[in-house]
Amino acid sequence: MFIRLLVALIFSATPWFGGRAIAQEKPVILSSFTVIHDWVQVIGGKGFESKTIIPTRSEAHGFQLSPRHAKDLRRATLIVAMSPDFEPWLAAWGKANQRTDSILWLHSEATAHTSHDCADIPHAWTDPIEVKKMVKVLAERLNKIGGGLDTQIAYEQYLKEINSVDKELSQLFREIPLGKRAFISHHANLGHFAKHFGLTVAGTIIANGSGESADPSARHFSELLALIRKQKIRIIVTDEGQNTAFARRLTEDAGLPPPLSLSFEYLEPLGQPGDTWTSMMLTNGKRLHQALLNK
């Protein structure tokens, strides 16, 4: 009797086709870029098939969808991204394909931190406070589509990691005298990071919110040079993989050390420093701390 009952339960729980058991397909979670992909893997674990649209060492700025990406998007159960402003190409795809409801914006107006100045496109993943809000939103949504998967334990454990990163970097940046906490950045991507850790982005090489733009003008060069001399700024930060010719000329004319290249825009390949959000924040944060401390 027990054996018959057991067999009946197995048959009722497992789909069959032509005498063969068919494995249940996992929900497909598609992330816009690597930082979000990392969060999906940490919070969702093995309960989902997770993929990312933009690969490692590639930025979202200026990205364009290909036919292969469109195929992945159509197959996705849920698409997770930062905001319509940060990924306008995804917002356009969702609207054109009636899939707006399938996109989870982690830092939309509903979840954004109202005290931040969002005149530039927010890079909210550099602020631990915002990250905690976003992974909470993500965990709640994954719970709804996970077929009984409970993300609470993974979410609570990850909160400890975020707090640990926040505590370690906060302690490091408190070591830097108040008069030495300003720097020039490549573009407006470190505003959230700087504000949270008590730093100042005094100016940017590229004036708009994008990481890619035409070469800055001679007038902008002169303005930055004057700013550097007036505020006694000693560090210029550039984005890893971007053209640094303008920044190098600026450091040479100002008598500064070579530009400090950081990669807050994406994660590195697996096995390398910066291959997770935690590692990316600590690797780049420590390099910036060391540069400011030694300036």
BELVENSUL-V379191 format. One record per helix or strand of 2 or more residues. SS is the DSSP state (H for helix, E for strand). FROM is the first residue (numbers start at 1). TO is the last residue. If there is no record, write none. Layout:
SS | FROM | TO
SS | FROM | TO
This chain:
H | 2 | 13
E | 16 | 17
E | 20 | 21
E | 28 | 31
H | 34 | 47
E | 49 | 52
H | 67 | 75
E | 78 | 81
H | 88 | 96
H | 100 | 102
E | 103 | 105
H | 124 | 126
H | 128 | 145
H | 152 | 174
H | 178 | 180
E | 182 | 185
H | 191 | 196
E | 200 | 204
H | 218 | 231
E | 236 | 239
H | 245 | 254
E | 260 | 262
H | 277 | 294
